[in-house]
Amino acid sequence: MELKRSDCLILPLVLKKRWFDMIKSGIKWQEYRTSKNVCRMIERWYGEYYMLWGRKKLVVTFFLGYQKDRPSMSFLVDCVSYENQCTHPEWGEPEGKHCVIDIDNREQVTLVEG
């Protein structure tokens, strides 16, 4: 699916190779964040979506590391929620309160300018 950047709310997240490869292969369909700064950004990002009444698509872009020419992949987001339990420790899910970003539908998107 191809989407214009202007029609999307994009959440950029950097991943380690292990998690990037698991998402790319379809093994992992959730990403987790505990950082207060990232959780605030997600809340602001998700809140903006509701204020726009769904006119924009929610997209998460995963980057492999920090190098300039790093690989990336983007997906439509199904849901963002908070959890207190760890149900997928094999995917790096932390104990305690954390954000869960679901990409269950595995709909990969290509972002184009516009």
CYANA upper distance limits for C-alpha pairs under 8 A (distance plus 0.5 A):
  1 MET  CA    107 GLU  CA      8.04
  1 MET  CA    108 GLN  CA      7.24
  1 MET  CA    109 VAL  CA      5.32
  1 MET  CA    110 THR  CA      6.69
  2 GLU  CA    109 VAL  CA      6.07
  2 GLU  CA    110 THR  CA      5.19
  2 GLU  CA    111 LEU  CA      6.49
  2 GLU  CA    112 VAL  CA      7.50
  3 LEU  CA      7 ASP  CA      7.44
  3 LEU  CA      8 CYS  CA      8.00
  3 LEU  CA    109 VAL  CA      7.27
  3 LEU  CA    110 THR  CA      6.67
  3 LEU  CA    111 LEU  CA      5.61
  3 LEU  CA    112 VAL  CA      6.62
  4 LYS  CA      8 CYS  CA      7.41
  4 LYS  CA    111 LEU  CA      6.17
  4 LYS  CA    112 VAL  CA      5.39
  4 LYS  CA    113 GLU  CA      6.19
  4 LYS  CA    114 GLY  CA      5.78
  5 ARG  CA      9 LEU  CA      8.29
  5 ARG  CA     10 ILE  CA      8.43
  5 ARG  CA    111 LEU  CA      6.18
  5 ARG  CA    112 VAL  CA      6.35
  5 ARG  CA    113 GLU  CA      6.10
  5 ARG  CA    114 GLY  CA      6.52
  6 SER  CA    113 GLU  CA      7.94
  6 SER  CA    114 GLY  CA      6.27
  7 ASP  CA     55 ARG  CA      8.02
  7 ASP  CA     56 LYS  CA      5.55
  7 ASP  CA     57 LYS  CA      6.90
  8 CYS  CA     56 LYS  CA      5.42
  8 CYS  CA     57 LYS  CA      5.15
  8 CYS  CA     58 LEU  CA      6.41
  8 CYS  CA     59 VAL  CA      6.99
  9 LEU  CA     45 TRP  CA      7.49
  9 LEU  CA     49 TYR  CA      7.91
  9 LEU  CA     56 LYS  CA      6.90
  9 LEU  CA     57 LYS  CA      6.64
  9 LEU  CA     58 LEU  CA      5.63
  9 LEU  CA     59 VAL  CA      6.54
 10 ILE  CA     58 LEU  CA      6.89
 10 ILE  CA     59 VAL  CA      5.38
 10 ILE  CA     60 VAL  CA      6.11
 10 ILE  CA     61 THR  CA      7.31
 11 LEU  CA     42 ILE  CA      8.05
 11 LEU  CA     45 TRP  CA      8.09
 11 LEU  CA     58 LEU  CA      8.48
 11 LEU  CA     59 VAL  CA      6.79
 11 LEU  CA     60 VAL  CA      5.16
 11 LEU  CA     61 THR  CA      6.56
 12 PRO  CA     60 VAL  CA      6.45
 12 PRO  CA     61 THR  CA      5.32
 12 PRO  CA     62 PHE  CA      6.59
 12 PRO  CA     63 PHE  CA      7.87
 13 LEU  CA     60 VAL  CA      7.73
 13 LEU  CA     61 THR  CA      6.64
 13 LEU  CA     62 PHE  CA      5.47
 13 LEU  CA     63 PHE  CA      6.64
 14 VAL  CA     62 PHE  CA      6.23
 14 VAL  CA     63 PHE  CA      5.18
 14 VAL  CA     64 LEU  CA      6.46
 14 VAL  CA     65 GLY  CA      6.33
 14 VAL  CA     66 TYR  CA      7.72
 15 LEU  CA     19 TRP  CA      6.70
 15 LEU  CA     20 PHE  CA      6.24
 15 LEU  CA     62 PHE  CA      7.06
 15 LEU  CA     63 PHE  CA      6.44
 15 LEU  CA     64 LEU  CA      5.76
 15 LEU  CA     65 GLY  CA      6.47
 16 LYS  CA     20 PHE  CA      6.62
 16 LYS  CA     64 LEU  CA      6.57
 16 LYS  CA     65 GLY  CA      6.56
 17 LYS  CA     21 ASP  CA      6.44
 17 LYS  CA     64 LEU  CA      6.63
 17 LYS  CA     65 GLY  CA      7.94
 18 ARG  CA     22 MET  CA      6.79
 19 TRP  CA     23 ILE  CA      6.71
 19 TRP  CA     28 LYS  CA      8.20
 19 TRP  CA     91 TRP  CA      7.79
 20 PHE  CA     24 LYS  CA      6.58
 20 PHE  CA     62 PHE  CA      7.79
 20 PHE  CA     63 PHE  CA      8.12
 20 PHE  CA     64 LEU  CA      6.77
 21 ASP  CA     25 SER  CA      6.56
 22 MET  CA     26 GLY  CA      6.73
 22 MET  CA     27 ILE  CA      5.68
 22 MET  CA     28 LYS  CA      5.80
 23 ILE  CA     27 ILE  CA      6.46
 23 ILE  CA     28 LYS  CA      5.24
 23 ILE  CA     29 TRP  CA      6.63
 24 LYS  CA     73 MET  CA      8.30
 26 GLY  CA    106 ARG  CA      8.05
 28 LYS  CA     91 TRP  CA      7.24
 29 TRP  CA    102 ASP  CA      6.67
 29 TRP  CA    103 ILE  CA      5.75
 29 TRP  CA    104 ASP  CA      5.92
 29 TRP  CA    106 ARG  CA      7.94
 30 GLN  CA    100 VAL  CA      6.96
 30 GLN  CA    101 ILE  CA      5.94
 30 GLN  CA    102 ASP  CA      5.17
 30 GLN  CA    103 ILE  CA      6.50
 30 GLN  CA    104 ASP  CA      7.92
 31 GLU  CA     93 GLU  CA      8.31
 31 GLU  CA    100 VAL  CA      6.35
 31 GLU  CA    101 ILE  CA      5.66
 31 GLU  CA    102 ASP  CA      7.34
 32 TYR  CA     92 GLY  CA      8.06
 32 TYR  CA     93 GLU  CA      6.43
 32 TYR  CA     94 PRO  CA      8.01
 32 TYR  CA     98 HIS  CA      7.06
 32 TYR  CA     99 CYS  CA      6.00
 32 TYR  CA    100 VAL  CA      5.32
 32 TYR  CA    101 ILE  CA      6.87
 33 ARG  CA     38 VAL  CA      7.33
 33 ARG  CA     39 CYS  CA      7.34
 33 ARG  CA     98 HIS  CA      6.15
 33 ARG  CA     99 CYS  CA      5.63
 33 ARG  CA    100 VAL  CA      7.34
 34 THR  CA     38 VAL  CA      7.87
 34 THR  CA     39 CYS  CA      7.31
 34 THR  CA     94 PRO  CA      8.13
 34 THR  CA     97 LYS  CA      7.53
 34 THR  CA     98 HIS  CA      5.17
 34 THR  CA     99 CYS  CA      6.83
 35 SER  CA     39 CYS  CA      6.63
 36 LYS  CA     40 ARG  CA      6.52
 37 ASN  CA     41 MET  CA      6.69
 38 VAL  CA     42 ILE  CA      6.64
 39 CYS  CA     43 GLU  CA      6.64
 39 CYS  CA     98 HIS  CA      8.37
 39 CYS  CA     99 CYS  CA      6.86
 40 ARG  CA     44 ARG  CA      6.60
 41 MET  CA     45 TRP  CA      6.43
 42 ILE  CA     46 TYR  CA      6.33
 43 GLU  CA     47 GLY  CA      6.25
 44 ARG  CA     48 GLU  CA      6.58
 45 TRP  CA     49 TYR  CA      7.08
 46 TYR  CA     50 TYR  CA      7.25
 46 TYR  CA     58 LEU  CA      8.40
 46 TYR  CA     80 VAL  CA      8.21
 47 GLY  CA     51 MET  CA      6.89
 48 GLU  CA     52 LEU  CA      6.75
 49 TYR  CA     53 TRP  CA      6.92
 49 TYR  CA     54 GLY  CA      6.38
 49 TYR  CA     55 ARG  CA      8.19
 49 TYR  CA     56 LYS  CA      7.11
 49 TYR  CA     57 LYS  CA      8.38
 49 TYR  CA     58 LEU  CA      7.88
 50 TYR  CA     54 GLY  CA      6.67
 52 LEU  CA     56 LYS  CA      7.47
 57 LYS  CA     76 LEU  CA      7.64
 58 LEU  CA     76 LEU  CA      6.32
 58 LEU  CA     77 VAL  CA      5.98
 59 VAL  CA     74 SER  CA      7.01
 59 VAL  CA     75 PHE  CA      6.01
 59 VAL  CA     76 LEU  CA      5.05
 59 VAL  CA     77 VAL  CA      6.01
 60 VAL  CA     74 SER  CA      6.06
 60 VAL  CA     75 PHE  CA      6.03
 60 VAL  CA     76 LEU  CA      7.02
 60 VAL  CA     77 VAL  CA      6.96
 61 THR  CA     72 SER  CA      7.18
 61 THR  CA     73 MET  CA      6.10
 61 THR  CA     74 SER  CA      4.66
 61 THR  CA     75 PHE  CA      7.07
 62 PHE  CA     72 SER  CA      5.94
 62 PHE  CA     73 MET  CA      5.92
 62 PHE  CA     74 SER  CA      6.73
 63 PHE  CA     70 ARG  CA      7.06
 63 PHE  CA     71 PRO  CA      6.48
 63 PHE  CA     72 SER  CA      4.94
 63 PHE  CA     73 MET  CA      7.35
 64 LEU  CA     70 ARG  CA      6.30
 64 LEU  CA     71 PRO  CA      6.12
 64 LEU  CA     72 SER  CA      6.77
 65 GLY  CA     70 ARG  CA      7.12
 66 TYR  CA     70 ARG  CA      7.27
 73 MET  CA    108 GLN  CA      7.76
 73 MET  CA    109 VAL  CA      8.29
 74 SER  CA    108 GLN  CA      6.17
 74 SER  CA    109 VAL  CA      5.96
 74 SER  CA    110 THR  CA      7.30
 74 SER  CA    111 LEU  CA      8.34
 75 PHE  CA    103 ILE  CA      7.18
 75 PHE  CA    106 ARG  CA      7.09
 75 PHE  CA    107 GLU  CA      6.09
 75 PHE  CA    108 GLN  CA      4.89
 75 PHE  CA    109 VAL  CA      5.99
 76 LEU  CA    103 ILE  CA      7.06
 76 LEU  CA    105 ASN  CA      8.30
 76 LEU  CA    106 ARG  CA      7.97
 76 LEU  CA    107 GLU  CA      6.36
 76 LEU  CA    108 GLN  CA      7.13
 76 LEU  CA    109 VAL  CA      7.42
 77 VAL  CA    101 ILE  CA      7.54
 77 VAL  CA    102 ASP  CA      6.52
 77 VAL  CA    103 ILE  CA      5.59
 77 VAL  CA    104 ASP  CA      8.46
 78 ASP  CA    101 ILE  CA      8.25
 78 ASP  CA    102 ASP  CA      5.92
 78 ASP  CA    103 ILE  CA      5.94
 78 ASP  CA    104 ASP  CA      7.00
 78 ASP  CA    105 ASN  CA      7.48
 79 CYS  CA    101 ILE  CA      6.61
 79 CYS  CA    102 ASP  CA      5.69
 79 CYS  CA    103 ILE  CA      7.92
 80 VAL  CA     99 CYS  CA      7.46
 80 VAL  CA    100 VAL  CA      6.13
 80 VAL  CA    101 ILE  CA      5.20
 80 VAL  CA    102 ASP  CA      6.78
 81 SER  CA     99 CYS  CA      6.23
 81 SER  CA    100 VAL  CA      5.72
 81 SER  CA    101 ILE  CA      7.28
 82 TYR  CA     97 LYS  CA      7.22
 82 TYR  CA     98 HIS  CA      6.10
 82 TYR  CA     99 CYS  CA      5.11
 82 TYR  CA    100 VAL  CA      6.41
 83 GLU  CA     96 GLY  CA      8.09
 83 GLU  CA     97 LYS  CA      6.05
 83 GLU  CA     98 HIS  CA      6.09
 83 GLU  CA     99 CYS  CA      6.98
 83 GLU  CA    100 VAL  CA      7.44
 84 ASN  CA     95 GLU  CA      7.48
 84 ASN  CA     96 GLY  CA      5.32
 84 ASN  CA     97 LYS  CA      4.82
 84 ASN  CA     98 HIS  CA      7.08
 85 GLN  CA     95 GLU  CA      6.74
 85 GLN  CA     96 GLY  CA      6.74
 85 GLN  CA     97 LYS  CA      7.89
 86 CYS  CA     93 GLU  CA      6.45
 86 CYS  CA     94 PRO  CA      6.61
 86 CYS  CA     95 GLU  CA      5.82
 86 CYS  CA     96 GLY  CA      7.90
 87 THR  CA     93 GLU  CA      7.82
 88 HIS  CA     92 GLY  CA      7.47
 88 HIS  CA     93 GLU  CA      6.07
 89 PRO  CA     93 GLU  CA      5.38
 89 PRO  CA     94 PRO  CA      7.37
 94 PRO  CA     98 HIS  CA      7.65
103 ILE  CA    107 GLU  CA      8.21
